Amino acid sequence: MPLEKQASGLLDTLKMERVRTILTHTYPYPHEHSRHAVIAVVLGCLFFISSDNIHTLVEKLDKNFKWWSMYVCLLGFFYFFSSPFIGKTIKPSYTNFSRWYIAWILVAALYHLPSFQSLGVDLRMNLSLFMTIYVSSILFLVVFHIIFLGLWYIGLVSRVAGKRPEILTIMQNCAVLSIACCVFYSHCGNRAMMRQRPLERRVSSWFHFWKKGDRNSWIIKLLRIPEWKDQICSSWFAPVGSASDYPLLSKWVIYGEIACNGSCPATSDEISPIYSLWATFIGLYIANYVVERSTGWALTHPLSVDEHVKLKKKQMKPDFLDMVPWYSGTSADLFKTVFDLLVSVTVFVGRFDMRMMQEAMTKAQDGTKKDTLYDQYSEREDLWFDFMADTGDGGNSSYAVARLIAQPSITIPGDDSILTLPRAELLLIGGDLAYPNPSAFTYERRLFCPFEDALQPPTWYKQEHIAVNKPELPGEVFELKNYDGPQCFLIPGNHDWFDGLHTFMRYICHKSWLGGWLMPQKKSYFALQLPKGWWVFGLDLALHGDIDVYQFKFFSELVKDKVGENDTVIIITHEPNWLLDWYWKDVTGKNIKHLICDYLHGRCKLRMAGDLHHYMRHSAVPSDEPVHVQHLLVNGCGGAFLHPTHVFSNFNKFYGNNYKSKAAYPSFEDSSRIALGNILKFRKKNWQFDFIGGIIYFLLVFSTFPQCNLDHILQDNTFSGHIWSFLGAAWIAFKYVLEHSYISLAGALALLITAVTFVPSKVSRKKRAIIGILHVSAHLAAALILMLLLELGVETCIRHELLATSGYHTLYQWYRTVESEHFPDPTGLRARIEQWTFGLYPACIKYLMSAFDIPEVMAVSRSNICANGLQSLSRMGAAIYYATVFIYFWVFSTPVVSLVFGSYLYICINWFHIHFDEAFSSLRIANYKSFTRFHIKPDGDLEVFTLAVDKVPKEWNLDPDWDSESKQLLSHLRKFPSKWSAASQQHDPVNTVRIVDQFVIRQTEKPDTVAGNGSVAH
């Protein structure tokens, strides 16, 4: 067979252009990202692992139950800790930290366990080799970068070099480089291969099982894997040349094992493969860096057509913010929200009220009602208008609702016909415009950005523009009633009041456009006169839960002077006090009640509110008593996280009238089922809660470390005996916390006070105390169990001489004993390096190995404490011990604290109907979004349609129809006004929207009767 045919095989069939396209990074400077190295290392590991005989490994596994239990616990806790980050990227900074953190402490624990040794794998050499190469690589590259920056400073290289690389990037590249060298050492050894091997033999042996006769035999292929490994080690990774080929570098070479047999009387001519591989990686890094930074290649090299298309598609994605992480332990926004709330309640409420300032400014100008009364729609024959509330949380959910509202029409397929609802001319938003607090950032990114993408503002509008004389109409329109575009009126919610209404006034009352919706309003409350005798009163409740006297004066006078006897009023407030007062067993909104009952006299046929992020409608039950409000509607599904509905299923009375639930979205059954997510998904949704939960658990058991008397647990012969001994030890530790501990007892008492206070005030004091005690008991029991599991693991390893064998520097001492055997140094290079660095080089490796080997440090300190007491350690020694314990205990505790707290929320929300806000804000559900569309018909009746989307898309693409339309037209005149459409058209809100409630309010019906047709959403 010819030589060419012998060499043909799998490698020759690879499409190298395709491989290059996959592996090529799109960043300007690929050398700053170790993607290529990571891919190479992963492929190498998979290849070498597959080369071993799996059956042999299984036979060598240790069958001792305690070791299997330890493996299961260790790997299980590490998996549950890492589960929120598997398959998705939440925050690059935190996931990078957790990735290296987990890899560090997991490897440090696993290499001490016996099963690896029984497999014939000794990780100590790999770890020590990794530390040595890692420190050497960092020092080498840091010196290189300093020299290169110096050359840039004096002008010897182009200015592109002035961009300094990230130090973390250098460390990551060094880590990957070191791992690659360790993988090679583990499977190929540190010996130079014979270079005089005949070429024919090397070539003919490659993949010869790909002959026609063997292609269908997978067994034969698998049996040849070890041969692949040997050939790769000998052919691909063998050093090129010898020491004699590089006379100037011969004294700096780390020689291989083959050079010496016991001692090295003379200089060897063979180069160590480890050194050759390391030098190759470093050389590639430096060459790539120099070429890119000195020539600007990365900035001038043209992209291929496919890469250009991919880059353009990547850029054509919306930059929406995620749902607010309410249980984040690191979010500065949440701390600012708490601070703003405290300031608003203690300073502004009852002392300074922006509503008073608005009234004073009105009187100072002209004293008329033109700033709060708008009648531009009063002469229309009919009118379509929308209501939504509580937007400005997640970008996907807010945009999904805004996209629906912006469509020229919405088509709803029915059973017998297709219903078409045209776009509303008026949009009413019921508060809570941005979460978690009002600021320029949250208003711009969480409110204005989604609405501007759904319906763009005029091309001449500038975001920084401040409206002085509102309404600011387009040039060809001179009166507000002649403007044919959509308009928007908004009221503030409690979140908008956290800064004293400052941001609301700046962005709503002093700006003219919310996307493509014109905002004529000048105050935080308003009155709209609509066609056919319909009115809308938008009330500002601030943080009082009620209107102030100036609003009451304005609306009461308006009712007397303007509202006719046969007119109908719709009142919009942010809070649905009919539900919240029932839930909290409170009475609020006395001024509103006075306005409705004593001034409107049954003319208020509909009250709408948000604040609760679900949809519910209650209608009055016909009776002989006068009905003050016929329909009570809550729709806070404008973009914020979902709230439950089943908690409010028993509401039935308001203002002395009986009400019946007509619609709920999601349904009561679905709402109860969704609450189960607190058990299953709490930590996945609230991974930043780790920072708080792990610290709390550690404080609860801080004083119980270490547990020196665990003989009774380990000496029992039966499983039940182990369990009872374990529980007895947990009880003894609990009594120790109560009787002798200071820090743990203080932490437990603080947690108890917090838990009791956390229970809603609607519950009696006795029940609050019971719930709080049970809650804290569950956390304390879990913390004690985790403490004992950790202590048992360490004690078991100490008893089997896997830990605490020779002091804090065990790994380094072992490395020094085998260093001369595996890496002989006949030229005395290491001694010279140690002399030149004044001992810094070996010291760095020594202490880096100790810092890596946390289990050993923890076990040695624990043994000293158990033998001689805590006083035998210095303060620094004690601090180091507790720090090493915390590093592992934090990983073990974070999944458990989230599970316990999530279970607590689930039990409370479904069994006791409390914590409705806390239990659903933790889930951060972006689905189940809705808004309500109204139609005032020519006959004066009001049609009501509530439109909902069950599932909100997470991926959006640039809408090609929008992109092809002319941008010179006002956005409301375009056929395709929204910039983004769902990546999957079948999941686009325009295609999935449905009606969850539909009814009609008759204008001619008597105040004490109700006519409506509701449909409950399931």
Protein Blocks (a to p, Z undefined) as FASTA:
>chain_A
ZZklmmgcfklmpcfklmmmmmpcfbfblmlpcklmmmmmmmmmmmmmmmpcfklmmmmp
cfbfklmmmmmmmmmmmmmmmmmmgopafblmlmmmmmmmmmmmmmmmmmmpmklmmnop
afklmmmmmmmmmmmmmmmmmmmmmmmmmmmmnopacfklmpccdfklmmmmmmmmmmmm
mmmmmmnopadcdfkbcfklmmmmgoklmpmklmmmmklmmmmmmmmmmmmmmmmmpceh
jfklmmmlmmmcccdfklpghiacbacfbdcfklmmmmmmmmmmmmmmmmmmmnommmmm
ccdfklmmmmmmmmmcccddddddfkbckbmklmmmmmmmmmmmmmmnopacfklmmmmm
mmmmnopaklmpccklmmpmbdcddddehehiafklmmmmmmmmmpmbdcdddfkbccdd
dddfbdcdeejjbcfbdcfklmmmmmmmmmmmmoccdfkbcfklccfbdcdddfkbcbfk
lpcbdcddddddfklmmnoommmmmmmmmccbehjaccfbfbfbdcdddeehiacdddde
kjnopacfklmmmmmmmmmmmmcfkbccddddfblfklmmmmnopaehklmmmmmmmmnn
opambdcdehiacdddddddddfbdcfbfbdcddfklopacddfklmmmgcbeehiacdd
fbdcddfklmmmmmmmmmmmmmmmmmmlmmmmmmmmmmmmmmmpccfblmlmmmpmbfkl
mmmmmmmmmmmmmmmmmmmpmklmmmmmmmmmmmmmmpcfkbcfklmmmmmmmmmmmmmm
mmmmmmmmmmmmmmmmmmnopgoknojklmmmmmmmmmmmmmccfkommmmmmmmnnomm
mmmmmmmmmmmmmmlmmmmmmmmmmmnojklpcfklmmmmmmmmmmmmmmmmmmmmmmmm
mmmmmmmmmmnopaklmmmmmnopaghiadddddddfkopacddddddfbacfbdcddfk
lmmpcfkbcfklpmblbfbdcfblklgmklmgccfbdcdddfkbcfkbccddddddZZ
